[in-house]
Amino acid sequence: VTTTSVPCAVACASIDLLVSTPWEARVGAIEQQLAEQLRPCADSVAVADVRVLGAIGVVEMKQPIDMRKAQARLASMGVWLRPFGKLLYTMPPFVISDADVKKIADGMRAVIEDAEHSQS
């Protein structure tokens, strides 16, 4: 056994697990839910753009996100996201429940609301 055989075996098992599930349908469901729950955020004065592609949801803010404040707010809601510059994004696992996708979207909306209040 070499140092690369174990990680390769794990990777192969992970791929086998993925292809044995209806992952494509799940990604489509995540995409639909993220779009439904995040697209209305585009109406916020603090938001520059909202993008959803597959299981990726991105809210681009007009101003850089205060990462410490945003992470504290999200953590208080039981959500872990890592804002990057002006981007607040999620790339949830394909096995995520609808309830947890909603929880993430709720957290993203809370960060947007905080940004709106800090602009006024």
C-alpha positions as MATLAB code, in Angstrom:
seq = 'VTTTSVPCAVACASIDLLVSTPWEARVGAIEQQLAEQLRPCADSVAVADVRVLGAIGVVEMKQPIDMRKAQARLASMGVWLRPFGKLLYTMPPFVISDADVKKIADGMRAVIEDAEHSQS';
ca = [
       0.000    0.000    0.000;
       1.417    3.346   -0.996;
       0.471    6.719    0.391;
      -1.704    7.412   -2.642;
      -3.618    4.137   -2.790;
      -5.868    4.885    0.198;
      -6.930    8.359   -0.996;
      -7.540    6.935   -4.477;
      -9.704    4.167   -3.039;
     -11.676    6.736   -1.049;
     -12.123    8.888   -4.169;
     -13.343    5.905   -6.185;
     -15.776    4.919   -3.430;
     -17.043    8.510   -3.312;
     -17.647    8.526   -7.064;
     -19.391    5.130   -6.847;
     -21.651    6.495   -4.120;
     -22.429    9.612   -6.154;
     -23.358    7.764   -9.348;
     -25.530    5.312   -7.398;
     -27.857    8.171   -6.368;
     -30.189   10.436   -8.359;
     -27.687   13.288   -7.961;
     -28.678   15.086  -11.176;
     -32.298   15.337  -10.050;
     -31.159   16.508   -6.620;
     -28.959   19.235   -8.132;
     -31.946   20.380  -10.210;
     -34.129   20.533   -7.097;
     -31.483   22.501   -5.188;
     -31.125   24.894   -8.126;
     -34.881   25.467   -8.295;
     -35.148   26.078   -4.561;
     -32.152   28.438   -4.462;
     -33.556   30.376   -7.430;
     -36.996   30.702   -5.813;
     -35.574   31.814   -2.491;
     -32.675   34.025   -3.642;
     -33.934   35.744   -6.808;
     -36.218   38.125   -4.850;
     -33.048   39.404   -3.133;
     -32.148   41.119   -6.421;
     -34.720   43.799   -5.495;
     -32.638   44.878   -2.491;
     -30.826   48.205   -2.701;
     -27.771   46.434   -1.245;
     -27.625   43.735   -3.949;
     -25.875   44.077   -7.315;
     -26.815   40.639   -8.717;
     -28.150   37.202   -7.839;
     -26.938   34.134   -9.712;
     -27.918   30.493   -9.416;
     -26.388   27.676  -11.441;
     -26.901   24.086  -10.428;
     -26.320   23.762   -6.701;
     -24.489   27.097   -6.493;
     -26.202   30.262   -5.284;
     -24.447   33.636   -5.294;
     -25.576   37.039   -4.079;
     -23.266   39.826   -5.203;
     -23.532   42.834   -2.950;
     -22.885   46.420   -4.034;
     -20.450   46.940   -1.144;
     -17.931   44.547    0.413;
     -19.444   42.330    3.075;
     -18.302   42.795    6.669;
     -17.159   39.197    7.028;
     -16.984   39.139   10.834;
     -20.453   40.625   11.217;
     -21.942   38.408    8.504;
     -20.396   35.222    9.874;
     -21.571   36.033   13.386;
     -25.104   36.631   12.100;
     -25.079   33.435   10.045;
     -23.610   31.341   12.871;
     -26.344   32.604   15.207;
     -28.807   31.118   12.714;
     -26.956   27.803   12.484;
     -25.535   28.539    9.013;
     -21.880   28.490    7.966;
     -21.005   30.513    4.866;
     -17.781   32.321    4.085;
     -18.395   35.653    2.358;
     -15.692   36.693   -0.073;
     -15.369   40.389   -0.902;
     -18.779   41.380   -2.243;
     -19.915   37.776   -2.714;
     -22.135   35.744   -0.434;
     -22.370   32.264   -1.857;
     -23.386   28.715   -1.100;
     -22.350   25.423   -2.637;
     -24.331   22.947   -0.534;
     -23.759   19.202   -0.701;
     -26.096   17.331   -3.021;
     -27.541   15.421   -0.043;
     -28.768   18.591    1.682;
     -32.407   18.639    2.751;
     -34.901   21.193    1.471;
     -35.200   22.513    5.033;
     -31.458   23.130    5.196;
     -31.431   24.878    1.798;
     -34.150   27.148    3.165;
     -32.081   27.746    6.305;
     -29.112   28.807    4.155;
     -31.288   31.112    2.021;
     -32.801   32.610    5.191;
     -29.279   33.298    6.452;
     -28.276   34.935    3.189;
     -31.380   37.137    3.319;
     -30.523   38.124    6.909;
     -27.058   39.286    5.810;
     -28.690   41.311    3.024;
     -31.140   42.883    5.483;
     -28.262   43.797    7.792;
     -26.473   45.426    4.859;
     -29.612   47.396    3.982;
     -29.882   48.703    7.535;
     -26.219   49.708    7.638;
     -26.685   51.704    4.408;
     -29.583   53.747    5.790;
];
